[in-house]
Amino acid sequence: MFGNVKIKDAQREIFLKDGFRVRFVLPDGNLAREELGGLPRYRRLFTARDDMSVTEWKAVRFAEIYPGFDVRVYDGNGSAVLGQVKLSDLRGGYVKRK
């Protein structure tokens, strides 16, 4: 299921589909280099549900496509969020720009 997508592009696809920023994390806890490639695309037909928590999103949507990686999820101010945060609250922190 590997493809030719770089981490930075997968992160952008997640932002465009699910509405929040993420960074891939290596098993050792360090942030992954964004130029690392060979990943599959983030192919999701629908945006994740608003009532889903960050922890649930990681398990149901992220880990299924990117096994071997963890992920940090960030609010609109660039701060990492805790797992119990609902996606509706997370998305509400991003300012829509024209």
C-alpha angles and dihedrals in degrees: 000000000000120000140175101272123126120226092248090056093047089050090052092049090053090051092049094047103035102024105239139084125253140178124210115238126206122229089258090060097253123125112261119244107259092223092061108117143186096086129134121249119263094252110182124150096206138033114256115266117268092230092058116107123227089250091053092046090053093051099040104034110017106036093048092061100031108037113177093038132087121203138217116215120209134203124226091275093056096254121135112248131219123250098251093062112114117234091235090060092043093051091046089065093064117090114224110230126199 
